[in-house]
Every structure is written in structure tokens, then in C-alpha cells.
Amino acid sequence: MRSGRRLARLGALPALAATGLLCSCGSATPSAAHLLQEAGRTMATSSYRLTGGDRAGQAKVSFSLRQLPSGAFSGEVEFSVPPSPVLSTEVVSLGSRVWVLSAAALAQLGITSLPGNLNPATTWVLQPSSVGVRYQQSVAPFVGSGLEATLEKLAAGRPQVSAAEYSGAAAWRLSEKGRAGEDLTIYLQRQPLRVLQLQVSGPDGFAIRYSSFGQVAEVTPPPPAQVYVPPTPAPGA
């Protein structure tokens, strides 16, 4: 009798062991809300690159930015409306300072030369604080805490979560199609949980893609010799 009971207990061990292994592997699919929260948290502590564009009729804009957790960023923006030439602008934002390099933009303002014989084609212009803030605000919905809020809006419906693989890593895939036609897709590595790829696309060529996580080393200001600082207007001017 004792040996029979012992054999029965031994026979149950494989099933118990399998149950323990399944529990330890974390086989339960996490909720979309949890993955969105973790995506926002890990993005806020990582550097990355974001590229994308949009269009309205014949007007088309494309951009490429490098972002640091501190909020500093640098990048390029191209805007075109045929038959006009492409308007190319480079931007660097560090703290409260924003520099812009765009000879075409200066030319549109009627500025073809700068004091000190500075070349408009290679000279960065330090922006007035009110203008610099507008550049920073244009990026805010897609980075830092602004990105987390944007992701929550895009996934306000019923996002789907499924097991997946991304670049050879076990991952979770979160996807959602918004009411306005936007598609949100996020791949998060399971262990440790972190964003591997994030992209948003929509009608009329709208797209944003995040990549190169943790690979942006720094954002540096333009060389002082290539910077023009406009005179500060007198009070009441």
C-alpha cells in the first residue's frame, strides 16, 4: 500500500513540475494598459531616433530627429510644395536654447547676408525664446511624457496583445487601429520589458517610426563660430 501511494505521488511529479515551469515562464499575456505604461516608462529613460512624415495635398513634410531622455534633440525637417524648391531646416534644442540652420528660410524672409560676413548657408541662428518654445512644442507630443499621453490616445479603443518575436527576441506585440485610420504597433521585449520597435501610420502618408533605442550618444550645440545671435529688441520696441 505504501509503495502504491509513493508511486502515485511520483507519477504526479511531472505534472507538478510542468505547472511550476509554466508559472515561472510568465506565460500569461499582459494587459494592453500595462504594456502601454511600460512603453512610456522605458521610452522616457532611453535615447532614440524618430523618422516620419505627413502630407496634405501636394504639400509634404518629412523629418528625422535624435532625442535624449533630457529632452534635448537635434534633427532635420524638409518641407516641399511643388513647384517651389524643398525647404530644408536643421534644428538643435538644448535646454531653453534652440538653434536653426536654414538658408532657404532666411531667404524667404529676405535675408541673404548676416552681420560679420557670416554665410547664411552654414550659419545657425539662435532663436528668440518665444520662437524656440514653438519648435519644442511641435515635438512634445511625440517624446517624453507627451509620447505616453499620445500612445494612450492612439490605443483608446481595444488594442490587441499577442506573443511575437522581433529580431530574434521573445516579444509582446501590441497593435491598435484608431478611428481616424491610424495604426499603432509596438514590440516590447519580454525580459526585461523594453521597447524594441514602435511605429504609427495613418492616412495620406502619415507615419512615425522609432528606432536606435539607447544608441543616441549626445546632442551638441553648433560651433560658436557658426552661430549668429540676433540683437535683443529694446523693451517696448
C-alpha positions in Angstrom: 0.0 0.0 0.0 2.8 2.4 0.9 4.7 1.7 -2.3 1.5 2.2 -4.3 0.9 5.6 -2.7 4.6 6.5 -3.3 4.3 5.6 -7.0 1.2 7.7 -7.3 2.9 10.7 -5.8 5.9 10.1 -8.1 3.6 9.9 -11.0 2.2 13.3 -10.2 5.6 15.0 -10.1 6.0 15.5 -13.9 2.6 17.4 -14.0 3.5 19.4 -10.9 6.9 20.2 -12.4 5.4 21.3 -15.7 3.0 23.5 -13.8 5.9 25.2 -12.0 7.8 25.7 -15.2 4.8 27.3 -16.9 4.3 29.7 -13.9 8.0 30.6 -13.8 8.0 31.5 -17.6 5.3 34.1 -17.1 3.1 32.6 -19.8 0.1 34.9 -19.0 -0.4 37.6 -21.6 0.0 41.1 -20.0 -2.7 43.7 -20.4 -2.5 46.4 -23.0 -2.7 49.0 -20.3 0.4 47.5 -18.6 2.4 47.3 -21.8 1.5 50.9 -22.7 2.6 52.1 -19.3 5.9 50.2 -19.6 6.4 51.5 -23.1 6.0 55.1 -21.9 8.3 54.5 -18.9 11.1 52.9 -20.9 10.9 55.4 -23.7 11.3 58.2 -21.1 14.6 56.8 -20.0 16.1 55.9 -23.4 17.5 57.9 -26.3 16.2 57.1 -29.7 15.8 58.2 -33.3 12.4 59.0 -34.8 11.7 59.4 -38.5 8.5 60.1 -40.3 6.4 62.4 -42.5 3.0 63.7 -43.5 1.3 65.2 -46.5 -1.7 67.4 -47.3 -2.5 67.6 -51.0 0.8 68.4 -52.7 2.4 69.7 -49.5 4.8 67.1 -48.0 6.9 67.2 -44.8 9.5 64.7 -43.7 11.7 64.7 -40.6 14.4 62.8 -38.7 15.2 63.6 -35.1 17.6 62.3 -32.4 16.2 62.5 -28.9 17.8 62.2 -25.5 16.0 61.5 -22.1 16.9 65.0 -21.0 14.6 66.4 -23.7 17.5 67.6 -25.9 17.0 66.9 -29.6 18.6 67.6 -33.0 17.3 66.8 -36.4 16.3 67.8 -39.9 13.0 68.8 -41.4 12.2 69.0 -45.2 9.0 70.8 -46.5 8.0 70.9 -50.1 5.1 72.3 -52.1 5.7 71.8 -55.9 6.8 73.6 -57.9 8.6 75.5 -55.1 12.1 74.2 -54.1 12.4 72.0 -51.0 12.7 74.0 -47.8 15.3 72.2 -45.6 15.8 73.1 -41.9 18.1 71.8 -39.3 17.3 72.2 -35.6 19.2 71.7 -32.3 17.5 72.1 -29.0 19.4 72.1 -25.7 17.7 73.2 -22.5 16.0 76.6 -23.3 18.1 77.3 -26.3 17.1 76.4 -29.9 19.3 77.0 -33.0 18.1 76.7 -36.5 20.1 76.4 -39.8 18.1 77.2 -42.9 19.4 79.4 -45.7 16.2 78.9 -47.6 14.1 80.1 -44.6 16.3 83.2 -44.3 15.9 83.9 -48.0 12.1 83.7 -47.7 12.4 86.4 -45.1 14.5 88.5 -47.4 17.8 87.8 -45.5 20.6 87.0 -47.9 23.5 88.0 -45.7 24.3 88.2 -41.9 26.5 90.6 -39.8 30.1 89.6 -39.5 30.2 88.2 -43.1 28.6 85.0 -41.8 27.4 82.7 -44.6 23.6 82.0 -44.3 24.2 78.6 -45.8 26.4 77.5 -42.9 25.3 79.7 -40.0 23.0 78.7 -37.2 20.6 81.3 -35.8 19.9 81.3 -32.1 16.1 81.7 -31.9 14.3 84.1 -29.6 12.8 82.3 -26.6 9.2 82.6 -27.9 10.2 81.0 -31.3 12.3 78.3 -29.7 9.4 77.3 -27.5 7.3 76.7 -30.6 9.9 74.4 -32.0 10.0 72.4 -28.7 6.2 72.3 -28.5 5.9 70.9 -32.0 8.0 67.9 -30.9 6.4 67.5 -27.4 3.5 65.1 -28.3 6.0 62.6 -29.7 8.6 62.4 -26.9 8.9 62.1 -23.2 5.7 62.3 -21.2 4.0 63.7 -24.2 4.6 60.5 -26.1 3.0 58.4 -23.3 -0.2 60.6 -23.5 -0.2 60.3 -27.3 0.1 56.5 -27.1 -2.8 56.3 -24.7 -5.0 58.3 -27.1 -4.0 56.2 -30.0 -4.8 53.0 -28.0 -8.0 54.3 -26.6 -10.0 51.5 -28.3 -9.4 47.8 -27.8 -5.7 47.2 -28.6 -4.7 43.6 -29.3 -1.8 41.9 -27.5 -0.1 38.8 -28.8 3.1 36.8 -28.4 5.6 37.5 -31.1 9.3 37.5 -32.0 11.3 40.6 -33.0 14.9 40.4 -34.2 15.2 37.0 -32.6 13.9 38.2 -29.2 10.8 36.9 -27.5 8.4 39.9 -27.5 4.9 41.1 -27.0 3.1 42.8 -29.9 0.6 45.5 -29.2 -1.5 46.8 -32.1 -4.4 49.1 -32.5 -6.3 50.7 -35.4 -7.7 54.1 -34.4 -11.0 55.5 -35.5 -9.3 58.0 -37.8 -7.4 55.3 -39.5 -4.1 55.4 -37.6 -2.3 52.1 -37.0 -0.2 51.8 -33.8 2.2 48.9 -33.4 4.6 48.3 -30.5 7.0 45.4 -30.0 8.3 45.0 -26.4 11.0 42.6 -25.4 9.6 40.3 -22.6 12.6 40.1 -20.3 13.5 42.8 -19.4 10.4 44.6 -20.7 11.5 47.4 -23.0 10.5 48.8 -26.4 12.1 47.2 -29.4 10.1 48.9 -32.1 7.3 51.5 -32.2 5.6 52.9 -35.2 2.4 54.9 -36.0 1.0 55.2 -39.5 -2.2 56.7 -40.9 -4.0 58.0 -44.0 -2.3 60.3 -46.6 1.2 59.1 -45.9 1.4 60.0 -42.2 4.0 57.9 -40.4 6.3 58.0 -37.4 8.9 55.3 -36.6 11.1 55.0 -33.6 14.4 53.1 -33.7 18.0 53.0 -32.4 17.0 52.8 -28.8 19.8 53.7 -26.5 22.2 54.5 -29.4 22.0 58.3 -29.5 25.1 59.4 -27.5 24.7 63.1 -27.3 23.2 66.3 -28.7 25.8 69.1 -29.1 25.3 72.8 -29.8 26.6 74.3 -33.0 30.2 75.6 -33.1 30.2 79.2 -31.7 32.0 80.5 -34.8 28.9 79.3 -36.9 26.3 80.9 -34.7 24.5 84.2 -35.2 22.8 85.7 -32.1 20.2 88.3 -33.2 20.1 91.5 -31.1 17.5 91.6 -28.3 14.8 94.2 -29.1 14.7 97.0 -26.6 11.7 97.0 -24.2 8.6 98.3 -25.8 10.2 98.2 -29.3 
